Structures are given as structure tokens and as C-alpha cells.
């Protein structure tokens, strides 16, 4: 790992220092959140939480009015089961009556309610309802806060890992949560693909290799077949270029209901049945007891991963009954026996989808927290062979580190290893529409076309041609219902303005005009119709027209309505499509109007589960901001109270200390009495009204005490500073006196020899006058200050000492910095002379400037001399 970090740092050294952008990567799991920040100047690593942990529990909750995150939120479930929310990933965009919600209610004590969109929200004990997107957004915002404290700046761009089996509805929900958290989605990346990027970062592939990324997480098991190969960065370049790494996903297999959470559920049921046998009591209706059992099941499972047995202990599980039981790994594996055949099944599904066998695979790379479970490891080893198993990536952190590297390459602000990624979709996506009736009484048929079969490359687009004369609707849907109980209908796109466009093209002489629609599958896995145009072919009338028709003429333009923007904004990987004909029409200023296609209006509808609207996301964002502001105000109030209490206890200790302390020496009896009375009054107020006071009252109470203490502190500070200020004044007196002595001596010599003088008599007299006045004032007021007691206000302030010394210093430095006059040149000639000589006489003795202390200004004067 250290070598890996060093390599990344070397890569990041090439980033321009003027770039201040940063990319946040989030690996959001059912149990844990891992994050990583990519920013120039910041070491590349996993982001630490406030407890310096490398991963954060995927939980948010409330302890009365205090909102908690991570382990703090997870641990209060036993006391506040309706206010602690975990495993929210299961509920993203899940319909209220879906299998995912049913499974969630079997593992969680949270109160699930239906939203107006048909999805689910969770209700707190006080009746407040939060949608799943809002709760996930709170966790994203918490991670963003951690990243911003490290980066020292705002973090806007984020890349999030998602399972490859995520439907478009779930992807929409993730993006909605990111936006509610106040960030922008740079991309969504499949977690298996992110692990592949992490794997390829420190490796080269002289020959193509196939590997299986086996990710056993809490929510599901998925396997991704990945091809790694080295390709030339620019095959057309004549000079040698550095090779890049090509990562191509060839196949995916998954079981989205088989993961670590299911194992926890089986283990909890073992303890539930054991308690029922021992105490003849059923705990299914006891939410607190069920939450305690769930937490203990996770702890015991971790122990059983490394030991043959473990002891479960829960104090006061219910009705003051303590639960204690010894559980064995054999008993646990027996309860999961029916799952054994499902552990390795995703590997063979992925290989089948890729058209490969195990013989084609170099290794099966294990990742994900559940991959440490012995029963899963043994099942995978038995299925693929022990020699194929590879444990060469960090099972917890490989996905988030790979996502961060992938996000850095997408941002164009970093220069990392050149890795090209090609991913695939895992569902069959079809387009369906009603046939155009031949007559008013004819029955319309539904026509369907499979546009993106399983395994289609993401980041691609396809153009569909429709021979229509009236407005019509195109439906995008999954060909089969996806697992988890999600609907099949994705989008219903109304193409509007067809009849007018066809009529205009016909009037211009077009032959059989048609409608062409562009369907895209973005890099983040979103399918949509980006644009639709009406185009027609025209009879060629000349050789130029024939050539133009041969090479094609037409352009695609994009018309976005408000509804389309909400969906199309997710297609960041394929939103920019320009045709060759559009560039051609721009270059050819004489092109005829009939050569231009006519853009059609698109209206996006959501026949099943709609993503959150702009208004809904804005409202959710405002709710989160209100909670953040309320918590910030609460923190300021608590800080003000804690500061006041700490200050009061410090002052009380000073008053109660009878020793010869500086506070006692510098204070008077009346002052200490006034402070004591005010302190007692403040203690009484804090006891009676402290809980109801606001931040301003805490600050006012402290200020009223500080006003009484300030004169004492001022005297002490003056006493501490006075010797230094006095020494400074005396030092400038001495240096000025020494300067004057040397300067006057030099002046006398220069007057006798007729040499030019650097200083005039008037200048030296003025400096001497200032010196004498300063010495007289200093001696007078120092004597007065000596008569002042420590608990009395000073008569000579250090600020005045410094100010008067500065006047003398400035006048002295002015003379020191004065430039010396030009020396005179005397020419002497004799009958025997053959040349001329010049003699320069310097009138500046070296002792003149040596009397001045080496300040910046005096050093500059030396350079001039």
C-alpha cells in the first residue's frame, strides 16, 4: 500500500499548482461508507472520520435532538430503535410493496412509510418523516464535511460506486441524494470496475489477461469478468508512445439478495430461537430487543470468521433478562446450508455472459467484507480451485481507491496512469411504441425493438428511424422485470411537432421524410432519448447535389424541456452528440434550408417510479440546510456555555489562591471583591437560567466578568513587557550617541581637509537634540514608574516607550541611509608625466554605520555604501 501511495504521489506531482479542484469518491455500502479525496497537495489515501477510522458505519440517527452519524448512530439503536437508521442502501428508489422493502423490514426496527412517489420514507419517534434520499444525503454531506476539513476548500464533484445490477431508478436516487447534499455527480462507477482500476494502477499487462472480480458485500454478491490489456496510446503516431491500460468488462453475474446481511439475519434468528426456547418469550414485537440482537449478530459473525465458537452476551435484552449463549461456527454454517450453492453462482453467470470458461481466467480476485467469511471462501475455492484465488487487493478499500482514480481521470485536472475503461449494462433495454393506424378504425399494434441487450457497452448511442406523420410516444423499458421488485417501465418520451415538420419537409420536396431519434446509454448507466429530428431525402439535381447526398446531410439538435433536464442531466457521458452533417452545414454558408433537419420537441414522462423533481430536491435541500443551521447554532451555544464555565472556574481559582500569585500582586482588594460578587451572581444565574439561555447571554455574562478582570491583566502585561521596552529605548540611546561621536569626528576632519561631508552640522545637531530630549524624558518617567506599586495602573506605558524610541530610531536611520556625496577628482600633470591619474578620497568612516543595530534598513544602507 505504501508503494502504491508513493506511485500516486509521483503521478500527481505533474498536476499544475494553479488547479484547486478536488474529487471526492464515495463507496456507499449497506454496512460501511469508505471515502477518498483526490486533491493536489493532499496525500492520496482513504478519508478518516472524526475518530480517525478508515471506514464509517452507514448509519444516521437522532439521540433526542442530537443528530449522530456512523457508529454513534448505529449504537443507539438498542435504546432508540425508531431513531437509528442503517442499511438504507436497500431502500433507494424501492417501491413500497417491493421485495427489497420486505427484506429491509425483516432486519430493521425502523418505521417504514410510503411516500407520494410510491417509494418509502422512514418515520422518527417524534413523527418526523425523512425520505431515503434525504437520509442518504445527510451521510453524503457528513462525508463531504470530512473531505472539506482535509482539503481546506469546498468540495463539489463526487464519484459514487454503485453495484452493476442497480436499476435506473436506483441510480436516479443516488444522484438525487448527491444533489440534495449540495454536490455534483461526476459519474457513477460500478464497484467491480472500480476494483479493476485499483488493480491495474500498479500493474502492467504485456499480454491480455482475464480476471474475475468477486465482490461479496453486505447487500449482494457480484462477479465481474474483466479483461486487462496494454494498448498504444496513439496507434497512428510514428514515434514511440507510452502504452495505456485498457480495462474492458466482459460479463457480470450477481445475486442481489445474497450477502453478508443475510448471514447476519440467519445468525440473529438462531439467537432469537434460542432465547424463545430458554425463556418462553417471543421478541419479534420488541423493537429494542430486536435491535440489540441485530447488533450482537454482527459482532458474533466477525468472531466466528476467525474462531470455531463465540459467546453472545446481551445485558437486559428485555424485561431485565440478560441473554448469554455459546454459538459455534458449525451451527451457523448449518443454518446457512441452503445458501451454499449460491455463493459461487455469480462467477459462472459472469463467465457465461462473457462467453468464457474458468480456463480463460487468470485469477479470481476476492474483495468485499463478506469475502472473509469462511463458508463463502470455501465455497468459492471449491468452485474455481484454490490456485485461482487471489487476495492481492484490499477487500475494504480497493473499490473507493479505484473510484477516486477513475474520477481523477474524468475531471481532467489530474494526470494519472492512462487507464481506459469500457463497461457494460446488465439488463435488456427495449424501445416500444404503437404502430401508426392505417385507417381511423384500425387497431394499433405495439411494436418493440431491443436496443441495448445485456452486455451492451455504456457510453454508446443508437439512432432509430420512424416513418410517422403524427406525434407519437416512445417507451423505454426493461424487457424483463429486474430483481428486487422494481418496475420495468423507465421512460415515456412524447415526440411532438411531427406533423408540421413532415409537412414542411414535403413542401420542400423531400421524399418519404422520417423521424430519427437518438437513444443513449451513458457511461453512468442511464438510458434516455437525447434528441429527435425530422429529415428527408431530396432528388439530386446536379453532380454536386449527388455528392452531397452520397456523403450525407443532416444534423442533430437537442431540445430540452424542464422534465427532460432532470433525466438527461444524468447522462453526462453521452450528452454531447454532433453529426458530421451539422459541421458540414456550418462550413457551407450556401446550404439550402431544405438540407437542414427539423428539431422536434421531446417531453419526458415517468410511467412508473419518477425521480425527485427539481422542486422536491430543492425542498429536501432546504430541510437539510435548516437542520445543519440548527445544529451549528446549537454547537455555538454549547461552545459559548462551555467557554463561560471554564472562564468562571479559572477566575474562581485565582480568587481562592492565597499564595503570592501575579493575580494577587496586580489586583486591589476592591477589584477582587467586585469580581467575587459578580462571579457568585453569574454562578447563580447559570444554575437557574443556564439551560434556557441563548448564545448571546452566555457571551454577555463572560464579557461582564472580563471587564472587571481586564485592568488586572493589563497591569500584569505591562509589568512583563516593561523591561524589554526599556532596554529597547536605552539601546537606541546608546547607538545614537555612538553614531554622533564618530560622525562629528569625521566632520571635523573633512572640514580641515576640504573633503566633502556626508552629514551637515545641522543634521547632527538635530539628531543630538532629539537624543537629549529622549534621554531626559526617559530618565524622568522611569523614576516616576519606579514609585508605582504592582497593583496600581502604570504611569509610563510600554506603548509610549516604544513610540518615543521609534522617533529616535527613524531619525538615526534616515542619516544612516543617506547616500555619500560623490568624491572629487584631482588631475596633476608634470613635464615628465605620460598620463593622468585620478585620486578618490572617501569621507565615510566604517565606524559610522557599525554603531547601528543590524535591522533591515541598516543592512540596506551597508549595500549602498
N, C-alpha and C positions, 0 to 999 in steps of 0.2 A: 504493500500500500504506500509506503514512503517513497519507493522508486516511482510509483505511479504519479504521486503528487508532484515530485520533482520534475517529471517529464511534462506535466501540465503547466507548471510554472514557467518552464523554459519556453513552452509554446506561447504562453500569454505575454511574455516579455516583448513580443513583436507588436503588441497592441499599442496604438497611439495613446499617449498620456492625456490627450485632449478629450478622449472618449470617456464620458461619465456614465454611460448606460450600464445597466446590470440586468441579469436574467435570473429569475427565481424558478427553480424546479421543485415540484411537489409530487411525491409519491404517496397518494392518498389511499390507505388501505382500511379494511374493516377494523383492525385492531390498532394499527400504528400509522403514524404520519412520519415520513422522512423528507427532509428538505435540503436543498443545496443552493448556494448563491454563487453565480459567476459574475465577478466584477474585477476590473483591473486594479491591482494593488492589494487585493484581498486573497489570502491563501485559499485554494480550491479544496473544499472538504465538505463533509456533512454539517449542516447547521445545528448548533447546540441550542437546547432550550434554556430557560432561566435557571434550571437545576443542573446545567452542564451535561444533560443527557443527549445522546445522539439520535434518539427517536422519541416521538411524542405520542402518548396514548390518544387514539381517535375518539375523544370524548369532550363534551361540553356540558356544563351543568350549573345549577344555582344552589348555593347554601344560603337560604333565606334571600337576601337582596344582593349577595355577592356572587358574581359570575366566575366560574372556575373553568380551567382548561386542563387537558392532559390527565395525568394520574390523579391530580386533586379532584377533578370532576368524576373520574371513574370510581374512586374510593368512597365517595359519599353515597353511592347507590344503595348500600345497606341501610342507611339512615333516611335518605330522601329518594326513594325509588322512582317517584314521579318527576323528579327534577334533575336526574342524571341521564344523559342521552349518549349512547355508544352504538357502534356498528351501523352508523347511518348510511353507509355505502349501499346497503341492501335496499334502501328505500328511495334512492334517487330516481325520480320520474316513475316509480312503480305505481300502477293503478291500485286503487284501494282494495279491489277484490282479487288481486293477483296472488300467485304462489309466493312471490318474494315477500309480500306483506304478511302472509300467513306464517312463513318461516320466521320472520322477524318477531312476531308476537309470541312465538314459542321459545325465544331465547331472551326476550327483553321484558321488563316490567313497565315500560313506558306506556302512556295512554295515547293510542293512535286514533286520529280522527280524519275524516275525509275533507278535502279542500274543494273549492268551487270548480277547479280544473279536473277533478276526478282523481288527483293524486292524494298523498297523505301529508298530514302535519302532526306534530306532537304537542300535547297539552300539558302544561305545568300544573303543579298542585294549586296554584292561585288562579287557574283558569286561563292564563295567557297561552295563546297558540302560536307556534312557530312552524313555518313550513320547513321541509327538509333542506331546501336550497338555502334558506336563511341560516339554519344551524350549521350547515357545512361552510357557508360563507364566513361565519364567525370564526371557525377554525382556520380558514384560509387567511383571514385578517390577522389572527394571532400569529401565524407563521410569518406573514408579511412584516409585522411589527418586530419580530426577532431579526428578520433579514435587514430591515432598515436600521436597527440599532447597530448591526455589524457594518453595513455599507456606509452609514453616515449620510444617507440621502434617500429620497423617495424611490421605491421600487414599483414599477408599473407593469413590466412584462413578466408573464409566468407561463411555464410549460408544465402540463399536468399529465401524469401517466394514467392510462385507463386500460382495462382488460380488452383484448381484441374482440370479445363477444359482446361488448357494450352496444346496445341499440342506439339509433339516432336520438331517441327520447332521452336516454341516459346521458349521452354526450351533450345534448342541449342543456340538461340540468347542471352538468359540471360547468359549462360555460356561463350559465346564468349565475351560479354561485360565485364564480370568479369575478363577474361584473358587479355583483352585489357587494363583494369585498373590496371594491374600488380598484381593481386591476384589469389588465387586458390580456386575453388569452393569445399567446404567441402561437401555440399549437397544442394539440393533443397527440400523445405518442403512446403506442401500445407498450405495455410493460415488458413483454418479451423482446420487442425490438430495442427498447432502451437498454436491457441487459446485453443484447448483442453489440450495441455501440460501445458499452463499457468493456466488453470482452475484446473488441477489436482495437481499442485505443492503444494498447501496448504490444500488439502482435502484428506480424506480417504474414502474408499468405502467398508464398511463391506458387503454390498450386491451389486450385479451388477446393474448398472443404465444406462439408455439410455438418452442422451440429444441431442438436435438439436442445432448446432452452426449456427445461422442465421447471415450471413455476408453481409450487404448491403453497398457496397463500391461505389466509383465513377464510376468504369467501368462496374460493373455487380452485380447481386445478386446471392449468392450461399448459399446452405444449406448443412450441413454435419451432418449426424447421427453418433454419437459416443457412443460406449459402454465403460464404465469405470468399472473396476473390480480389486479387490486385488487378487494376486496370490502369492504362495510361491516362494521365490527366487530360492530355490533348493528343489524340491519335494522329491528327493531321500535321502536328508540329514536326519539322525536320530535326530540330535539336532534341537532345535527351531531356525529358521532363520527369519529375518525380511522380511515381505511381501513387494512385489513391486506392482506398479500400472500398469495394462495393459490397454492401450488405443487402441481400435480397431475401425477403421472406417467401418461402415456397409453399408452406402449408401450416394450418393451425388446427388444433384439436382442444376441446375443453369440456369440463363438467362443472357448470356454474353453481351447483348445489352441493358439491363435494369439496370440502376444505377443512381447515383447522377448526372453524366454528362448529361444524357438525361433530367433530370429535369431542369438543368441549361439551356439546349438548348431550352426547351419549354418556360422558363421564358424569355430568350433573344428574342425569336420570338414574345412574347407578346409585349415587348418594341419596337421591330422592326416595328411591325404592327402599334403600337400607334404612333410612330414617322412619319410613312408614312401617316397616316390619318391627323395628325396635320400639317405637313409641305409639303405634296405632294411630297416627295422625297424618293427614294429608296436607301438604304445604302448597299445593297448586294455587290456592286463593290468597296466599300470604305473599304480597309483593316484596316486602323487606326480606323475608326468608329466602325467596327465590333469587333475589339479587345477591344475597350473601353466598348462596350455593354456587351461583354462576362465577363469582369471583374466585371462590375456592377451587372450582373445577379447573380454571385456567392455571392456577398455581400448581395443583397436583399433576396436571398433564405435563407441565415443564419438568417436574421432578421425575416422573415416570419415563421421560425421554432418555434419562441417563441412569435410572435405577430400576431395580426389579419391583420395588414396592414403595409406597409413600403413605404418610399418615395425614388424613384430613381432619382439621380441627377448626371448629367454629364456636365461639363463645356466644351464648344466649341467642341461639338460632331462632327460636320462637318460644314465647311464654317462659322465658328464663331457662330454657332447656339447652344445655351445651351438647354439641354434636362432636363425636370423635369416632373415626373409623380407619381401619387399615385397608388400603386398596393396593392391588397387585397389577402389574403390567399384563399378566396373563388374563386376569379377569377383564381388564379394559379391552384387550385385543379380542377377547371372546365376544364382547358386546358389539364390536365393530366388524365382526366376521363377514357380514353380508356386504360390506363395503370393499372388501379386499380386491375384488375383480375390477373395481372402478378406478383404483389408484393409477394404474399404468395405461388405462384405455385411451386417454387423450394423446399419448405418444403415438399409438398406432393409427388413430384418426388423422393426426397431423401428417404422418408419413403417407397415408393413403391419399390425402388431399394433395400432397406434393408429388405423388407418383413415384415414391421411393420405398426402399426397404431398409432394415437395420444395417445391412451390409454396406449401404451407401453413406452411413453416418459415422463420423469420426468419434464423436463423444456425445453423451447426454449430460448437459450441464445442469446441476441441481441448484435451484435458488428458491427463495421464499421461506418464511419462518417454519411452515409445516413440513418442509422437506427434511427437517431434523428429526421428525417423529420416526422411531424405529420401524413401526409397521409399514409406513409409507416407503421408507428407504428399502426395506427388504422386498417389498412387492415390486418396486421398480428394478432393483438388481436382479430379481428372479425373471423379470420380463425381458430385460435388454442385455443382461450379463454384467457381471461385476467389472469387467475390463472396460466397458463403455462409460461407466460412471465417472464424472469429473466434478471435483469440488474446488475449482480454481477461480471462483468469483465469490465476493462477499454476499451471502444469501440475503442479508437485510438491506444492503446499501447499493448493490450493483445497479438496480433499476433507477434510483434517483440520481446517481452519478452519471449514468449513461444519458438520462433525460437532460441533465444540465449541459452535457457536452453537445447533445443534439440541439438544444435550444441556443447555445452559443453560436453554433454554425448557422442557424437560421437568422440570428439577429444581425449578421454582417458587421458586428462590432468587435469580433474576436477572430483570431487566426489560430485554429487548432489543426490537428491532423485531418487531412482531407478524407472524409468518410461520406460516401453517398449511400442513401438509404432508399430502398424500394419496398413498400409494404403492400398488404392486400386486404380486401374486405372478406368477411366470413359468411355473409348472407347473400342469397339470391335476391336481387332487386329487379322488379319489373315495372314497366310502364303499361297502363291500361287506359282505354278511352272508348267512348261509344262511337259506333260507325255512323257515318252520315246517311240519313234516310234517303232512299231513292224516291220516295213519294211521301206525302203527308200521312198516309195511313200505314206506311211500312214500319215494321218493328225494328228498333235499333238493337244491334248486337254489341257485346263488349269484346273489344279486341285487346289482346295482351301481348307484350313483347318483353322478353328477358334481356335487359340492357346491361346489367352487371351481375354475371353469375359468380358463385363462390370462387374466390381466388383472383378476382379482378384487381388490377393494380390501382392503388389510390393515386390521386393527383392526375387522373385521366378525365377525358371528356368525350362525348359521343354526340353526333348530330342526327336527329330524327326528322324525317320528311313526312308531312301530312298533306294529302290532297283534300283540302277543306275549303269551303266557301263561306261558312258561318263561324261565329265564335264557338269554341269548344273547350272542354276541360280535360286535362291530362292528369292522371293519378299515378303517384309513385308509391310503391308498397313492397313489403317483403312477400316473396312468393309463398313462404310457409311461416306459420306463427313462430317467432323466436322463443327460446326457452325463458321461463320466468313469468309467463302470463302477460307479456306485452302485446299490444295490438299489432296488426300488420300494416294498416294504412299510415303512410308517412305524410304525404303532401297531396293536396288537390290544387292544381295550378290552372286558373282560368286564363285562357289566351283570348284577349279582347281586341277588337278592331280588325278582325279578319275580313269581313265582307267589304268594308271600304277599301282596304288595302288591295284585295283581289280585283275589285272593280277598277281602281286606279291603274293597276298593272295591265289589265286587259285593254283599257283605253289607250295605253301607251304602246300596245301591240305585242304584249307578252303572250307567249304560247304556253298554255297549261300552267299558270302560276301555282306555286305551292307554298306551304308554311314549313319553315325549318326551325326546330327548337334544339338548343344545346343543353344536354344533360351532363352534369359534372359529378364526379366522386372525389372530394377534396382529400388532401393529404391527412386531414384530421378525421376522415371517415364520414363526412356529411354529404348526402346526395341532394341535389337540387336542380332546378331548371334555371339557367343563368339568363338566357335571352331567347327571344323568338322573333323571326322576321318573315316577311312575305317576299318571295323572289320569283322571277320568271325568266324564261329564255326568249331571246328575240331572233328573228330570222336575219341571218347575216346578209348584208347588202354589199360588202366590199371585202377585199382581202384583209384589210386592217380589222374590220369587224369580225371576220372569221378567225383571225389570230387571237383577237381579244376573247372570243368565245372559247377558243381552244384552251387558253391558259386560265380561264375562269374569271368571272366578275361577280362581285358581291361582297358584302361586309356584314359584320355582326355588331349590333349596338346593344347596349344594355340599359334597360329602363327599370328602375327600382321604385316600387311603391313602399310605403312605410311598413306594410306587412312583410314584404319580401326582404327588406333590410334585416329584420330580426333573424331570419333564417340564413340568408346569404352571407351575413357577416361572419358566420362560422366557416365559410368556405375560403379561408384565407389562402389556401394553397392553389386554388384554381379560379380565382375571381377575375384574373386578368386574361382575357382571350381576345386576340386580334387576328383578323384574317388577312391573307395576302392581298385579297381584293381591296380591302379597306386602304392599305398602304398604296395600292395601285391607283385608287380613285383620288387619293390626296395628291399624288405626283402628277397625275394627268388633269390639268386645270380645265381642259376642254371636254371632259367626260360628260356625256348626256345624262339628264335626270333619270331617264329610263334605266340606266345601268345601276342605279342605287337601289338596294333593298329597302323595304319599308319596315321600320321597327314596330313591333306590336306590344301592347300593354300586357303585363303579367300581374295577376292578382293571386297571392298565395293564401290558401286556406288550410286549416288543420282539422281533418275529419275525425281524428281520434284524440290523442293527447297533444295539446298545444303547449309549446314552451311558454315561459313567462313573457308577458307583453312588456313593452318599454315602461308603461305606467306602473305595472306591478313591480318591476325591478327597481324603479325609482322609489316607490313607496317602501319596498323592503330595505333599500339602501338608507333611506331616511330613518327607518326604525333602528337599524344598526348604529347609525351615527348618533341617534338620541341616546342609545344605551352606552355607547362609548363616551359621550359627553357627560352623562350622569356618573359613570364610573370615574372619569377624570376629575370631576368636581368632588366626588367622594374621597378620592385619593388626596386631593389638595386639602380638603378639610381634615382628614386624618393626619396628614403631614403637619398642618398648622397646629393641631392639638398636641401631637407628639413633641413638636418643637417647643411649644409653650410649656408643657410639663417638664421637659428636660431642662429648659432655662430656669424654671422656678426651683427645681431641686438643686441646681447648681448654685443659685443665689442663696438659697436656704443654707447650704453647706458653708458658703463663705461667711454668712452671718453667725453661724454656730461655732465656727472655728475660732477658739480663743488664743491660738498661737500668734506669733509675731509675723503675720502674713502681709503681703503687699496690700491686699484689700483693706486690712485693718489700719495699716500705716497711712494709706492715702485717703481714708474716709473720716468724716467727723461724726460725733455722736448723734447729732440731729439728722444727718443723712441716713445713718444706719437705722435709726428709729423710724424714719419715714418709709424706708424700703421695707422694714419688717411689717409695718402696719399694712402697706399696700400688698405685700406678699400674702399675709393672712387673709386679707379681703379677697384676693384672687383665688386662693385655695378654696375658700368658702363658696365663691361663685362657681368654680369648676365642679365642685361636688354637687351643687344644687341645680345648675343650669348647663353644665358642660355637655350633656348628651343632646340637648336641644339647640345648642348654639350653632351659628354658621361660621364659615371660614373668616369672614371679616371681624367677627367678635373675638376670635382667638388672636388674630393679628393685633387688634386694638389693645387687648389685655397685655400682650407682651410688650407692645410699644410703650404703654404707661409705666411698666417696670423699667424698661431700658432708659427712659427719660431720667429716672431717679439714679440709676447706676452710671449713666454716661459721664457726669463730672468726675467721678472717682476713677473711671477707666482713663479719662483724659489726663488726669494728673499723673497716673502711673506711666502712661505712654510718653508724656513729656519728660518725666524723670529718666526713663530708659533712653530717650533719643537725645537728651541734652548734651551728654559728654561728646558724642560723635559730632553734633553740630558745632560745639565749641571748638573742638580740635580742628575742624574744617576751617573755621574763621581764623584761628591762630596760624594755621598753615599758610593761608593766603597772605596774612600779615608778614610772615617770615619771608616768603618767596618774593613779595613785592619789595620789601626792604633790601633783600639781596640784589634784586634786579636794579634798583635805584643806585645802589653803591657802585656796581660795575658800570652802569650806563653813564653816571656822572663822571667817573674816572676817564672813560673813553672820550666823553665830550670835551673834557679839558685838554686831553692830548690832541684831539682833532683840531681844536681851535688854535693850539700852539703851532701845529704843522701846516695848517691851512687845508687839511683834508676835509672832504665833505662829511657831514654828520648824518647819521640815520635818525636821530631824535633831536628835537629842538629843546632849548631850555624851558620854554613854556610848557611843553608836553610833560617833561619830567617834573616840573613844579606842580602841575595839576594833579599828576598821579601821587606825588608826595603829600599833597593837601588831602586828597581822598584817604590815603593811608592813615594820616594822623587823626583825621576825624573818626575813622573806623576804630582805631586803637583806643581813642579816648572814650567813644561810645561803648565799646565792648568792656573796657575796664570798669566803667561806671555801673553798667547794668548787671554785670556778673557779680559785683559786690552786693547789689540790691537783691539778686536772686539767692545769694547765699543765706540771706536772712529769712527767706520764706520756708515755712515748715512743709513737710511732705503732704499733709492733709489740707493745705491751702493752695489756692489757684496760683500758678506761676506768674511772675511779673515780666519775665523775659521768655518769650515763646521761641521754640526751635524754628518755627516758620520765619520769624523775623530775623533770627540769626542767619539763616540760610539766604534770605533775601538781601541783607546788607553785605554779606560775604560775596554774593553774586555780583553786586555792583562793582566791588573792588576787583574781582576776578575778570569781569568783562573789560574794564579799563586797562588792566595789565595785558590781557590777551590781545587787545587792539594794538598796543605798541609792539608786542612780540611779532604779530603777523604783518607789521608794516614792512614794506619792501625796502631794501637798502638802496641808496642813490647810486647812479652809475659812476664808476671810478673815472678820474681824469687821465688823459694820455699826454705825456711829455715827449717831444721829439728833440733829440740832440744830434748836432752834426758838426764834424771837425774836418780839417783838411785831409786827414788820413782815413776818414770814415768811408766805407764802401757800401754802407746800407743804413737802414733806420731801425731803431729798436723802440719798443713800447714797454713802459713800466706801469703796472696797475697797482694801486695801493688800496687795500681793503681796510675800511674803518670799523669793521664789526668784529669785536672780540667774541671768542667762543663762550666765554663765561656769561655773556648776557642772557642767552636762552637756556643755559643749564640751570638757572635758578627757577625755572617754571616747571611744575609737575607735568608728567607726560600725558596730558589729555589729548583728545583727538585734534583739537585746534592747534596745540603746540606742536604736535607731530607734523601737521601740515606746514607749519612755519619752518621747521627744520628742512623740509623738502625744498621750500622756496629758497632758503639760504644756501 
